[in-house]
Amino acid sequence: MGILSWLVVGLIAGWLAGHIVSGRGYGVLGDIIAGVLGALIGGYLAGALFHIADPINGINLSTILIAALGAILLAIILRLLHRS
């Protein structure tokens, strides 16, 4: 995936995660960062747990869902760490 693809997927996934977890987004830059980190986390977990060979492979629905789930997991972990 190219840089532009990572940014687009990151923006969409971060926006979804922001609205699901906190009810609002994190801003454009925050959404991109959360989404790209979520794609890395989600891609790693999808490969390790479900043996998916290439979970992050372009701008498509499965990539966005995996990235969004990773970003949601990241947001929940950060929210739990922030509370304590």
C-alpha positions as CSV (number, residue, x, y, z in Angstrom):
1,M,0.0,0.0,0.0
2,G,1.2,3.5,-0.8
3,I,1.4,6.4,1.5
4,L,-1.8,8.0,0.1
5,S,-3.7,4.7,0.6
6,W,-2.5,4.5,4.3
7,L,-3.6,8.1,4.8
8,V,-7.1,7.5,3.3
9,V,-7.6,4.3,5.2
10,G,-6.3,5.9,8.4
11,L,-8.6,8.8,8.0
12,I,-11.7,6.7,7.5
13,A,-10.8,4.1,10.2
14,G,-9.8,6.8,12.7
15,W,-13.0,8.7,12.1
16,L,-15.0,5.6,12.6
17,A,-13.2,4.7,15.8
18,G,-13.5,8.2,17.1
19,H,-17.2,8.2,16.6
20,I,-17.8,4.7,18.0
21,V,-15.6,5.1,21.1
22,S,-16.0,8.7,22.1
23,G,-18.9,10.0,20.1
24,R,-16.8,12.5,18.2
25,G,-13.7,12.3,16.1
26,Y,-10.1,13.3,17.1
27,G,-9.7,15.9,14.4
28,V,-8.3,15.2,10.9
29,L,-4.7,14.6,12.0
30,G,-5.7,12.6,15.1
31,D,-8.1,10.5,13.0
32,I,-5.3,9.7,10.5
33,I,-2.8,8.8,13.3
34,A,-5.3,6.7,15.1
35,G,-6.4,5.0,11.9
36,V,-2.8,4.2,10.7
37,L,-1.8,2.9,14.1
38,G,-5.1,1.0,14.2
39,A,-4.3,-0.5,10.8
40,L,-0.9,-1.7,12.1
41,I,-2.5,-3.2,15.3
42,G,-5.5,-4.7,13.4
43,G,-3.3,-6.1,10.6
44,Y,-1.0,-7.7,13.1
45,L,-3.9,-9.2,15.1
46,A,-5.7,-10.4,12.0
47,G,-2.6,-12.2,10.8
48,A,-1.7,-13.7,14.2
49,L,-5.1,-14.7,15.3
50,F,-7.0,-15.6,12.1
51,H,-4.0,-16.4,9.8
52,I,-5.0,-13.9,7.2
53,A,-2.1,-13.6,4.8
54,D,-2.4,-10.0,3.7
55,P,-5.1,-8.2,5.9
56,I,-4.1,-4.7,4.9
57,N,-4.0,-4.6,1.1
58,G,-5.4,-1.4,-0.3
59,I,-8.5,0.8,0.0
60,N,-11.3,-1.7,0.4
61,L,-14.0,-2.6,2.9
62,S,-12.0,-5.4,4.7
63,T,-8.9,-3.2,5.1
64,I,-11.0,-0.3,6.5
65,L,-12.8,-2.7,8.9
66,I,-9.6,-4.2,10.2
67,A,-8.0,-0.8,10.6
68,A,-11.1,0.5,12.4
69,L,-11.2,-2.4,14.8
70,G,-7.5,-1.8,15.6
71,A,-8.2,1.9,16.1
72,I,-11.1,1.1,18.3
73,L,-9.0,-1.2,20.4
74,L,-6.3,1.4,20.6
75,A,-8.8,4.1,21.7
76,I,-10.2,1.8,24.4
77,I,-6.8,1.0,25.7
78,L,-5.8,4.7,25.8
79,R,-9.0,5.6,27.5
80,L,-8.4,3.0,30.2
81,L,-4.8,4.2,30.7
82,H,-5.9,7.8,30.9
83,R,-8.4,7.0,33.7
84,S,-5.9,5.4,36.0
